[in-house]
Amino acid sequence: MFGWSDIPSAIWAFFIVLPLVSFIHELGHYAVTRLFGGKISLTIGRGKLLFKLGGFELRRVYFVDSFCQIKELKVSNRLTHALVYLGGPLFNLLTIVIVNSLIHAGVIEPHMVFYQFAYFSLYFIFFALIPIEFGKGYPSDGKALYDVLKYGTDKDPLE
């Protein structure tokens, strides 16, 4: 049961852990895009711009949303585009495996923060891979992956 004593943990989860998981997800897209010679911008949050460093932007309401805008890929084919879309979920999965491995190896102690981290990471993986359209030109990773595998890069949101 959720009680008053759980409020600090909820604040920590929503304002620190969730944005960290979101950043890791976008970092996955960023890393794979750069691997294939692509240009990408990464935005964390919504609202007024707090700071910008190269293609990275941090906005005032940093805990609400995150997204990437991929401009182009030098190595451009169905496989590379598919890997870009899988980059976010794969990074989330990789960090869950790393954190759990460190806990099982006794390097770090089990803690509620790591449970929250794994929970939000699984949340990101699950909802990113559902093939839905958030609006015209804004597909989920799963929808973009489906489109690029079915139709090729001609119908790809990257192009």
C-alpha positions in Angstrom: 0.0 0.0 0.0 1.2 3.5 -0.9 1.6 5.8 2.1 3.1 9.1 3.1 6.4 7.5 3.8 6.6 6.5 0.1 6.4 10.1 -1.2 10.2 10.7 -1.1 10.8 7.5 -3.1 8.2 8.5 -5.7 9.7 12.0 -6.1 13.2 10.4 -6.5 11.7 7.9 -9.1 9.9 10.5 -11.2 12.5 13.3 -11.1 15.7 11.4 -11.2 15.3 7.7 -12.2 12.7 8.1 -15.0 14.7 10.9 -16.7 17.8 8.8 -16.4 16.1 5.9 -18.1 14.7 8.2 -20.8 18.2 9.6 -21.4 19.7 6.1 -21.7 17.0 5.2 -24.2 17.8 8.2 -26.4 21.5 7.6 -25.9 20.9 4.2 -27.6 19.4 5.8 -30.6 22.2 8.4 -30.6 25.0 5.8 -30.4 23.6 3.6 -33.2 23.0 6.6 -35.4 26.6 7.8 -34.9 27.8 4.3 -35.5 26.4 4.5 -39.0 27.6 8.0 -39.7 24.4 9.8 -39.0 23.6 13.2 -37.7 21.3 13.4 -34.8 19.9 15.8 -32.2 18.8 14.7 -28.8 16.3 16.6 -26.6 15.5 15.8 -23.0 12.3 17.5 -21.7 9.8 20.0 -22.9 9.4 23.7 -22.4 12.0 26.5 -22.1 15.6 25.6 -23.2 17.9 25.3 -20.2 21.1 24.6 -22.2 22.3 23.3 -25.5 25.6 21.6 -26.2 26.1 20.6 -29.8 23.1 18.4 -30.8 22.0 17.9 -27.1 19.3 20.1 -25.6 18.0 20.0 -22.0 14.7 21.7 -21.4 13.1 22.9 -18.2 10.5 20.1 -17.8 13.2 17.5 -18.2 11.2 14.6 -16.6 8.3 14.6 -19.1 9.6 13.6 -22.5 12.7 12.9 -24.6 13.2 12.5 -28.3 15.8 12.3 -31.1 15.7 13.9 -34.5 17.8 11.9 -36.9 18.9 13.8 -40.0 20.6 11.2 -42.2 22.7 8.0 -42.2 25.8 7.6 -44.3 25.2 3.8 -44.2 21.6 3.8 -45.2 19.6 0.6 -45.7 16.9 -1.4 -44.0 19.2 -3.0 -41.5 20.9 0.2 -40.4 17.6 2.0 -40.0 16.1 -0.9 -38.1 19.1 -0.9 -35.7 18.7 2.8 -35.1 15.1 2.2 -34.0 16.2 -0.7 -31.8 19.0 1.3 -30.3 16.9 2.8 -27.5 15.2 -0.4 -26.3 18.5 -2.3 -26.6 20.3 0.3 -24.4 17.5 0.0 -21.8 17.8 -3.8 -21.8 21.6 -3.6 -21.6 21.5 -1.3 -18.6 19.0 -3.7 -16.8 21.4 -6.6 -17.4 24.4 -4.6 -16.2 22.7 -3.4 -13.0 21.3 -6.8 -12.2 24.7 -8.4 -12.9 26.4 -6.0 -10.5 23.8 -6.8 -7.8 24.2 -10.6 -8.3 28.0 -10.2 -8.3 27.8 -8.4 -5.0 29.4 -5.2 -6.4 26.3 -3.1 -5.5 23.7 -3.8 -2.9 20.0 -4.3 -3.9 18.1 -1.1 -3.4 14.6 0.3 -4.3 16.3 2.7 -6.8 17.6 -0.2 -8.8 14.1 -1.8 -8.7 12.6 1.5 -10.0 15.4 1.7 -12.6 14.6 -1.8 -14.0 10.8 -1.1 -13.8 11.0 2.1 -15.8 13.5 0.6 -18.2 11.1 -2.3 -18.9 8.3 0.3 -19.3 10.3 2.1 -21.9 11.2 -1.1 -23.8 7.6 -2.3 -23.8 5.9 1.0 -24.9 8.6 1.9 -27.4 8.2 -1.4 -29.3 4.4 -1.2 -29.6 3.8 -0.2 -33.2 1.7 2.9 -32.9 1.6 6.3 -34.4 1.7 9.2 -31.9 0.7 11.7 -34.6 1.5 12.4 -38.2 5.2 11.7 -38.6 5.8 10.6 -35.0 5.8 6.8 -34.9 6.9 4.7 -31.9 10.2 2.9 -32.3 8.1 -0.3 -33.0 6.1 1.4 -35.7 9.1 2.9 -37.4 10.8 -0.5 -37.2 7.8 -2.2 -38.8 7.6 0.4 -41.5 11.2 0.2 -42.5 11.2 -3.6 -42.5 7.9 -3.8 -44.5 8.3 -0.8 -46.9 12.1 -0.1 -46.9 13.7 3.2 -46.4 11.4 5.0 -48.9 8.6 5.2 -46.2 11.1 5.6 -43.3 10.6 8.7 -41.1 14.4 9.2 -41.2 14.2 10.1 -44.9 
